[in-house]
Amino acid sequence: MNIKHLLIILLATSFVSPAFPQLVKVDVFASRRADTIILERNWRTRDKIILAELEFEAGDTVTSQNLELSLKKIWNLQNFASVDCRWDSLPDGRSALRLVTRDALTIVPIIGGNFQKHDLRIAAGLADRNFLGRNIRLEIRGQYGQSEPSLGEIRLTIPRQLLWKNMSIGANVRREQLDSVICNQAFFTIVNPFHQDYHYTFSPDIEMGYTRLDRKYFFGLYDPYNPPVDFDHCFWFFRVTESVGTITHRRHQLEGFKISGMIGSGIALNAGTKSYFEAALDAEYHKLLKPKLQLSLKWQGCFDTSDYPFLWRRYGPSQVRGIEYGDITGKLMSLMSAGLYYTWLNRDYLAVEQSVFAQYGSAIKTIWDPATAKSSYAIGTGFQFTIPMYPAASLLISFSYNPSGKNWLYFEM
């Protein structure tokens, strides 16, 4: 059985049952007025951040539809271990909608990586996905990798709840090294203010920034009898991204679909540097077949005209089990995966999920030259251990078969 047949079988299983459970579901009730809205258990997240996600305000009429949509948007902040609601009658005859949003601990040290043979990666740093209780994302991290890049990075995202309409702004400064190549980047992103989560509007996002590639040598790396060519390439790059659909998150489970398309370009800023064009298309689909059983399908395709391999995407064991980082890379790439995920345990302080998956990745280094093509696939099973009250505490263990026979055991923290 090849990967194509397996994908068809998995997709067909999603339509076996005539009715499916929903990740976030509100029982139908008669429309009623929410005279006041009371928030509980959000010991860290500010009230206005949660209220900004509601489809209504105090004094408005609430329906089961707009309440369900509001709960989905609160879950999608990914800062809560649990989200619930109930109606209360106040002594003066008014109605109160009580939202119980239990904050998870989002200030976390970054201590992790993967421990695959010949592909050791260790990451360290500090991150907060809810800085100052305002859903600001702040991350400072460093990484050492044997075959993956070593890097240092600072990220900051100002969320839509603090800006105009649905706009959010992100900034990133990054220094990355792979072998003797150094890449310095600084860029920012703007999420379109007219984007809506569960209703499509044409609202492309923009990313732009500066990239510099150069070569540095250290003791033991430079061979005076066979010196490689020095280079120093500088680019101003921009990307435009448009997406359709929304993925709903509830702890580790997912539901919904999303299709994203990107086009971009790197414009040369110095002599001897070539400009390039890039494009990508990503699609993912998640469906609950039963309350504890989830089907997930993903596909990714990307195209890059750059003559600088450092700028190409590189697939590793996190995409296709058993390969090493950079085994699959090129100007034209594709990646697909299919999996069934079963939740054995889902408590506030421990969630255990098992997966059965198939993964396939391919790349062509020179367009129209099949001799430069390379592909690989993996099938296997894995166990994910997480603590919903402390989402950073996570361990993935997977066992897989890959025809390369390199690594059948994979760990990721």
N, C-alpha and C positions, 0 to 999 in steps of 0.2 A: 504494500500500500504506500503510495507516495504522498507528499505533503498536500498536493491539490485535492486528492480524494479525502484526506483527513479533514481538511477545512470544510468541504462540502457536507460531510457527515455531521460535524459539530454544528454547522449552521442549521442543518435540517432538524437537529434535536431541539433547537430553540422554539420550534413550532409544533412540537408533539402535543403539548397540553393546550386546551382551548383558553385557559385563563392563567395569568401569571401574577405572582405577588408583586408588590411595589416596595421599593426601598424606603420611601417616605409616603405614608398613606394617612389621610384624615377621613374618618367616617363622615358620610353625608349628614348634614344637619340643616335645619331651617335657618335662613339668614337671620342674624341678630346683630344688634348694635353693641359695639365695644365701648362702653362709656369711659372706661379707663383701661390701661394696659400696665400690668405689674410684671416686673422681671425678677427672677430669683436665681440664686446659685451662681451668678456671673460675678464671682469674687474678684476677677481681674479685668475682664472686658468691660469697657465703658458702655453705659446704657444706650447712648446715641449711636454707637456702632451697630448694635443689634437692631434698634428701631429703624435705622436707615435701610435695612434689608426687608422690612415689612412692606407689603403691597397696600397697606391701609394705615390710618392714624387713629389715635383715640378719638372717639365720637363718630367714626365711620361705621357703615354696615359691613359685617364680615360674613363671607360665604365659605363653604368648605373648600372651594376651588382656590380662592386667594389666600386662605390660611395654609393650605397644603403647599402652595408655591412659596410662601414666605418661609415655611419651615425648611424647605429644600435650600433656599438661599442662605439661611442661617447655618445649616449643616455644611454648606460649601465654603464657609469661612475656614473650616477645618481647625478650629480652635476649641471645640467642645467635645467632651466625652459622651454627653447625652443631651438631647433636645426634646422637650415635651411641652404639652400645653393642656390647659383645662379651663372651664368656665366656672366662675364663682358669682353668687348673688350677694350684693352688698346690702347692709341693713337699710339703706334708704331706697331700696328697690332697683338700684342701677345694676348693670352687669359689668363684670371685670374679666378680661381675658388675661390669664396668668401664664406666662412663658417661663418654663424652667430650663435654663441653659447652663449646664454644668461645665465650667471651664476645665480644660485640660492644662497641664503644665507645659508651656511652650518655650520657656527659657531653658535651653539645653546646651551642654557641652557637646561638641562634635568629636566623637571618638569612634572611629570605625574604618571601614574599607572592605576589601575582599582579600581572602587568604588563599587564592588559587595558586597552585604550584607554578613557579616561574612567572607569576603575574601578581606579585604582592603589591597591594595598594593600601596605604595608611593615611587617613584623614584626621585632622585635628582642628579645633576652633571653637567658636561660640556663635550660637544663632538664637534669634527670638522671632517667632512668627507673629507675635502679638505685642510688639514693643510699646511700652507705656499704656497697654490696654487699648490701643487704638488701631489694631490690626496692621500696624506698620511692620514690614518684614526687614530685618537687619541680620546680616550674616558676615562673619569674618572667619575665614578658614584657610588652611594650608594643606597640602597633600604631597606625599612622597610616593612615587610609583617606580617599579622596576621596568615595566614596559609601557605603562601609562605615563602621561605627563606629570611632572612635579610642578606645583603651582601655588600661588598665593592670590587671594581674592577677597574683595569687599563688595557686598551687594546691599542695596537699599531700595525698598519699594514703598511709595506712599499710596495707600489704597483709595478706592473710589469714595468711601464713606467720609473722607476728609477733603474731597475735591468736588469740582463741578460735575453734576449729573453722574455718569458712570466712568468718568475719566480716572485713570491711575497712571502714575509716573514711576519709572524705575531707573536706577543708575548702577553701573557696574565698572569696577576697575580690577584688572586681572593681569597677572604676569605668569606665563606658562613656559616650561622648558621640556623639550623632548629630545634626547640625545644632545646634540650641540646646538640645536635651533632654539632661539628665544623668541617668544611672541608676547608683546605688550599690547594690551587693549584697554580702551576706555569708551564706553558707549552708554546711551540712554534709550529708553523705550517709552512710548506714549500709547496707552490704550484708549481707543476712540470713546469720547463721552456719550455717543449715541448708541453704543453697543447695549443690547439687552440679552439677558441670560436665556430666557425661555421663549423669546419671540425674535425672529430674524429681522434684522435691519442691516442694510449695507453700511458697514462701519469698519473699514480697514484700520489696523494698528500699524504704527510706524516704529522702526528701530534704526538708529544711525550712530556711527561712531568712528573711531580711529584705530587702525591696526598697524603695527610695525613688526616685521620679521627680520631677524638678523642671526648671524652665527657667532657663537662664543666657544672658545676652547679652554679646556682645563687640563691639568697635569694627567698624563696617561691617555688622553683622548686624541691628541694631535699627532699625526704620523708625518714627520718631515719629509719622508721619501715618497709619500703618496698624498699630498695635501689636497683636501677638497676645495672647491671654489667658494670664496667668500661672497656674501651677498648682504644687501640691506634694502628691504622692500617696504614701502609705506603706502597705505591705502586710506581713503575715506570711503566707508561703506554705508549702504542703506538697505533696508528690507521693508517690504510692505506685506502684511499678512491679513488675510480675511478668513473667517471661520463661520461654519454653520453648525448649530446644535450645541448642546450643553451636557456635560457629564455631571451627574449628581453623586456626591461623596457622602457616605455615612460610615464613619470609622474606616475600616479597611475595604468595605464593599463599594462597588460602583454600579451605576445604572445610567443608560442613555447612549447617545452617539455624538460624535463630533468629527467634522471634516474641516481641515485647515489647509489653505494654499498659501505659499510664500513665493515672491519673486524679489530678487535683489541684485546688487552689483557692487563690486569693489573698484573704485576709481584710483588709478595710479597717481601718486603724488611726487615721485622722483624718477630720475632717469634710470633706464634699465629695468623698470618695473612694468609689468603688463596688467592691464585691467581685466576683470573677469565678470561673468554673469552666473547667477545661481538661481535655482528654483527647487521647490519641494512641495510634496503633497502628502498629508498624513490623514489617516482615517482610523477611527476606533469605535467599537460597538460593544456594549455591555448589557446583559439581560439576566434578570433573576428568573431561573427556571423553577426554583422553589425557594422558600425563605432563606435557606442556608446554601443553596447551590447557584453559582453564577457562571455564565458563559461569557467569555471575552474574546474578541477578534480584533487584531490590529494589523494595519498595513502602512508602510512608509516607503516613499520613493523620493530620491533627490538627485539633482543634476548640477554639476559645477564645471565650468570651463577653465578654471584656474590651472596654471601649470605648476603650482606650488603644492606639493602633496601635504604639507602641514595644514593647509586650509581645508582639505577634504575631511568629510566625516570618517570616523573610524569605529568599526564594530568590534566589540569584545565579548567577554563571557556574560556580561549583564544583558546583552542582546541575544546571543546564541551560545548556549552552554557548551563548554568544552573547548572553544577556541580561545586564543590569547588576544589581548588587546592589539588592534591594528592588523590582525590577520586578514580582515576583509576591509578594503578601502579602495576608493577609486573615484572617477569623475561621474559615473552613473551607478547608483546603488539602490537596492531595494531590501526591505525587511518585512517579514510577516510572521505573525504568531497566532496561535489559537490555544485556548486553555479552558478547562473546567476547574472551578475553585469551590471547595466545600469547607464551610466553617464548622469546625468541631466544637469550638467553645468561643463565646463572645460575652465576656464579663468586663466590668470596668477596669479590672487590674490584670486581665490576661485574655487575649484572643489568639486562637490557634486556627490557622487556615491551611488546608492541603490543596495542592494544585496538581493537575495532570496536563502537560503542555507539549506542544510541538512548535519549533522555531526554525525559521529559514532565512538566511541572509546571502546576498550576492552583490558583486561589484565588478565593474569593468574599468580598468585603468586608462585604456585608450579607446575612445569611442570608435565603433565600427571595426574593432579588432578583437574577434572572439578569443584569440590566443591569450589575451590579457585578463580574461574573465576568471573569477574565482567565486566559489559558493560553498556553503556548509549548512548542515541542518542538525538539529538535536531533538530528541524526545525524552521525556522523563517525568519525574514527580518531585515536588518540593514541599517543605513545611515552613510557614511564616509564623513567628511568635512575636506578638506586639502587646504593649500595655496601653490601652486607650487613654488612661489618665496621664500617661507620660509617653506620647507617641514616638519620641526619639529612641526609646528602648525597644529595639527591633532586631530580630535575628532571622535570616533566611538560610535554610539548608536545603540543597537540592541534589538529586541524583539523576544522572542523565546518560544517554548513549549518543555519541557523536562519532561518525566514521573516522575522524582524525585520530581517535583513541588517546587524546592528550589528557583530559581531565574529566573524570566522571563525577567528582565530588566538588561542590561549589558552596562557599560560605560568603555571606554578606551581612555586615552590621550597619 
